[in-house]
Amino acid sequence: MSGRSLAVVIGAGIAGLAMAGTAAGRFDRVLLLDRDQLPDTATPRRGVPQSYHGHVLLAAGQAALEELFPGVRDELVAAGALPFDFGVALGFYRYGAVWSRVPSGLEMLAMTRPLLELTLRRRIAALPNVRIRPSVAVAGLTGDGTRVTGVVLDDGETVPADLVLDATGRGMRSDRWLGALGLPTPDVVEVKIGVRYATQLVRCDDGDLADTAGMLVLPTPPAEKRTGLALAVEGDRWLVGLGGWHGEHPTPDPDGFRAYAKSLPEPTIGDLLARAEPVTDIVAFQFPSSRRRRFELLREPPGGYLAVGDAICSFNPVYGQGMTVAALEAAALGRLLDRVPDNSGRLARAFYREAARIIRTPWQFAVGADFVYPETTGPRPRAIPLLNRYSTRLQLAARTDPELRRTFTWVQQLVTPPGALFTPRVIARVLRRRTDPA
Ligand SMILES: Cc1cc2nc3c(=O)[nH]c(=O)nc-3n(C[C@H](O)[C@H](O)[C@H](O)COP(=O)(O)OP(=O)(O)OC[C@H]3O[C@@H](n4cnc5c(N)ncnc54)[C@H](O)[C@@H]3O)c2cc1C
C-alpha cells in the first residue's frame, strides 16, 4: 500500500495525539491505538507514568499545538490552565539568585499533563475520520521485507496500514519489531544523568506565590544538584516536584519530601509545602538517561513507518522539552506529507532529517548542561566545555540584564534559534556584565 487510506498511530500520548491531528487532515482514516483504558477525566494513567509529574509546555510547543488544534489554548484556559509570562509570573532561581522579572512577551500555560492530554484527546475524538481504540496493545509490525505494512495486536489481529506512526514513547519495543522483519534499526545514543524525581499535588494558601504561576529552583552546578518546581495548576492546586541529578533525590515520604524542599537554596517551595495539605500521595520517578535513536543516520529507513516523539528522543525532563519537540515534529510531518506523495523510505528519510533538525538544539541544551556534572557519562557533543563556560557566564549576566534575560528566554523556549545568543551584541553584553555569584 502506498496511498493515504489509513494511518495507524500507536500510542495516545502527546506525540500520538499530535500525530493523529496531523494525519487526520491527510489520510482518509486514522486509527489511534493505546494499551491503556483512556480516562474521561484529567487523571494520570499507567501507560504514562510521567503523567503524575510536572509538565511544562514551552512557548514553541504551545504555538505548534495551536497550529494543529486551532483554539486549543482557549479550551485549556477554560478548563483551568493558567496563562502566564515565563519572565514575570514564574519565579526563577538559578546561579544563586532569583532572576529579575522581565516580560518575555511569551505566553505559557500552567496545567497538569493529564489536562493537556484529555483536551487534545477530546479534539481528536471529535474528528469524524479518527477512531480511538483504547485497551489495545500493539505486539509487533507486519512487513514485506522492505517496508512496514501494518501492526499486529496482542490478540493476534493484524491491521494493515499505509503508514504506521510509532508514538509508543521512551519504553518503545520497535527495535525488536523492526528487527523481526529484517528491517534496519537505528543506533542509540545514551547519556547517563541519574535524574530522580518525586511529585505531590497539594492545596494551600498561596502566600507569597499569590497571583503567580509558581517558582522554579535550579541548582548551581556542579556543586549543587537539587531542583524544585511549584506550579499552580487547575483546580486550585499546586504541583510540587522535587528532584536532582546523580543520587540527589527526595525520599517519597512526607517528612523526607518536606525536608528536601527546605534544603533547596531558595525558601519559597519549602515554605509552601510547610503550609500545604496533600491532595495526592508522593509519587517517585527515575530517569537514568537521556536517549536518542539516530534514525536520520540510516541509509535506508523502512518505508510505511515513522517513529515519533520520545520513541526517537527522550530528553532529561528537567528542561521541559519533550512535548514541544513532539508537537514540532507533528507540524513538520504535516508539511512533508503535503510535499511527498507516498509513504515510502523517501518520506521517512525526509521526516527523520527534519526531526533531527528539531531535536538538535534541545538535545545540545539538555545534554550539554548535564555534562557540567562530572558523573554524567556518554557521548559528549562537540565543544561542550567551551559552550558551558559561555552559557554559565551568559546566565550569570542574564540574572540582572533584562535584554539578555529576554533573549535567553526566547532561545530556551525554542522560539528563537540559539544563534541569537552568539551575536556580537549579546557576546559583548555577556562579557561586560558582572558575573560573580550573587
Ligand atoms: C518525569 C517526567 C517529566 C517530564 N516533564 C516534561 C515537561 O515538563 N515538559 C515536556 O515537554 N516534556 C516533559 N516530559 C517528557 C514528555 O512526557 C514526553 O516527551 C512527551 O509526552 C512525548 O511523549 P510520547 O507521546 O512520545 O510518549 P508517552 O507520553 O510516553 O506516550 C506513549 C503512549 O504509548 C502507549 N503505548 C506504549 N506502548 C504501547 C503499545 N505496545 N501498544 C499500544 N500503546 C502503547 C502508552 O500507553 C502511552 O499512552 C517529562 C517526562 C518525564 C519522564
Ligand as a Chemical Component Dictionary entry (heavy atoms), coordinates in Angstrom:
data_LIG
# 
_chem_comp.id                   LIG 
_chem_comp.type                 NON-POLYMER 
_chem_comp.pdbx_formal_charge   0 
_chem_comp.three_letter_code    LIG 
# 
loop_
_chem_comp_atom.comp_id 
_chem_comp_atom.atom_id 
_chem_comp_atom.alt_atom_id 
_chem_comp_atom.type_symbol 
_chem_comp_atom.charge 
_chem_comp_atom.model_Cartn_x 
_chem_comp_atom.model_Cartn_y 
_chem_comp_atom.model_Cartn_z 
_chem_comp_atom.pdbx_ordinal 
LIG C1  C1  C 0 9.177  12.779 34.868 1  
LIG C2  C2  C 0 8.997  13.418 33.525 2  
LIG C3  C3  C 0 8.666  14.763 33.430 3  
LIG C4  C4  C 0 8.526  15.346 32.177 4  
LIG N1  N1  N 0 8.287  16.687 32.112 5  
LIG C5  C5  C 0 8.154  17.263 30.902 6  
LIG C6  C6  C 0 7.909  18.647 30.796 7  
LIG O1  O1  O 0 7.893  19.392 31.777 8  
LIG N2  N2  N 0 7.721  19.163 29.545 9  
LIG C7  C7  C 0 7.790  18.389 28.420 10 
LIG O2  O2  O 0 7.614  18.916 27.316 11 
LIG N3  N3  N 0 8.042  17.089 28.494 12 
LIG C8  C8  C 0 8.225  16.502 29.693 13 
LIG N4  N4  N 0 8.471  15.173 29.759 14 
LIG C9  C9  C 0 8.557  14.398 28.511 15 
LIG C10 C10 C 0 7.165  14.078 27.982 16 
LIG O3  O3  O 0 6.469  13.267 28.896 17 
LIG C11 C11 C 0 7.259  13.382 26.609 18 
LIG O4  O4  O 0 8.331  13.885 25.880 19 
LIG C12 C12 C 0 6.015  13.617 25.786 20 
LIG O5  O5  O 0 4.892  13.224 26.496 21 
LIG C13 C13 C 0 6.019  12.885 24.442 22 
LIG O6  O6  O 0 5.987  11.541 24.722 23 
LIG P1  P1  P 0 5.313  10.467 23.761 24 
LIG O7  O7  O 0 3.937  10.851 23.428 25 
LIG O8  O8  O 0 6.290  10.195 22.684 26 
LIG O9  O9  O 0 5.312  9.213  24.750 27 
LIG P2  P2  P 0 4.394  8.958  26.011 28 
LIG O10 O10 O 0 3.847  10.219 26.542 29 
LIG O11 O11 O 0 5.220  8.128  26.939 30 
LIG O12 O12 O 0 3.181  8.113  25.451 31 
LIG C14 C14 C 0 3.350  6.810  24.955 32 
LIG C15 C15 C 0 1.971  6.210  24.769 33 
LIG O13 O13 O 0 2.099  4.966  24.077 34 
LIG C16 C16 C 0 1.289  3.993  24.705 35 
LIG N5  N5  N 0 1.908  2.701  24.371 36 
LIG C17 C17 C 0 3.161  2.304  24.667 37 
LIG N6  N6  N 0 3.387  1.082  24.161 38 
LIG C18 C18 C 0 2.257  0.694  23.527 39 
LIG C19 C19 C 0 1.888  -0.478 22.804 40 
LIG N7  N7  N 0 2.728  -1.505 22.632 41 
LIG N8  N8  N 0 0.636  -0.535 22.283 42 
LIG C20 C20 C 0 -0.251 0.495  22.452 43 
LIG N9  N9  N 0 0.070  1.615  23.124 44 
LIG C21 C21 C 0 1.306  1.716  23.655 45 
LIG C22 C22 C 0 1.313  4.364  26.171 46 
LIG O14 O14 O 0 0.218  3.841  26.882 47 
LIG C23 C23 C 0 1.273  5.894  26.081 48 
LIG O15 O15 O 0 -0.054 6.362  26.021 49 
LIG C24 C24 C 0 8.671  14.572 31.008 50 
LIG C25 C25 C 0 8.986  13.217 31.103 51 
LIG C26 C26 C 0 9.175  12.662 32.341 52 
LIG C27 C27 C 0 9.592  11.223 32.395 53 
# 
loop_
_chem_comp_bond.comp_id 
_chem_comp_bond.atom_id_1 
_chem_comp_bond.atom_id_2 
_chem_comp_bond.value_order 
_chem_comp_bond.pdbx_ordinal 
LIG C1  C2  SING 1  
LIG C2  C3  SING 2  
LIG C2  C26 DOUB 3  
LIG C3  C4  DOUB 4  
LIG C4  N1  SING 5  
LIG C4  C24 SING 6  
LIG N1  C5  DOUB 7  
LIG C5  C6  SING 8  
LIG C5  C8  SING 9  
LIG C6  O1  DOUB 10 
LIG C6  N2  SING 11 
LIG N2  C7  SING 12 
LIG C7  O2  DOUB 13 
LIG C7  N3  SING 14 
LIG N3  C8  DOUB 15 
LIG C8  N4  SING 16 
LIG N4  C9  SING 17 
LIG N4  C24 SING 18 
LIG C9  C10 SING 19 
LIG C10 O3  SING 20 
LIG C10 C11 SING 21 
LIG C11 O4  SING 22 
LIG C11 C12 SING 23 
LIG C12 O5  SING 24 
LIG C12 C13 SING 25 
LIG C13 O6  SING 26 
LIG O6  P1  SING 27 
LIG P1  O7  DOUB 28 
LIG P1  O8  SING 29 
LIG P1  O9  SING 30 
LIG O9  P2  SING 31 
LIG P2  O10 DOUB 32 
LIG P2  O11 SING 33 
LIG P2  O12 SING 34 
LIG O12 C14 SING 35 
LIG C14 C15 SING 36 
LIG C15 O13 SING 37 
LIG C15 C23 SING 38 
LIG O13 C16 SING 39 
LIG C16 N5  SING 40 
LIG C16 C22 SING 41 
LIG N5  C17 SING 42 
LIG N5  C21 SING 43 
LIG C17 N6  DOUB 44 
LIG N6  C18 SING 45 
LIG C18 C19 SING 46 
LIG C18 C21 DOUB 47 
LIG C19 N7  SING 48 
LIG C19 N8  DOUB 49 
LIG N8  C20 SING 50 
LIG C20 N9  DOUB 51 
LIG N9  C21 SING 52 
LIG C22 O14 SING 53 
LIG C22 C23 SING 54 
LIG C23 O15 SING 55 
LIG C24 C25 DOUB 56 
LIG C25 C26 SING 57 
LIG C26 C27 SING 58 
# 
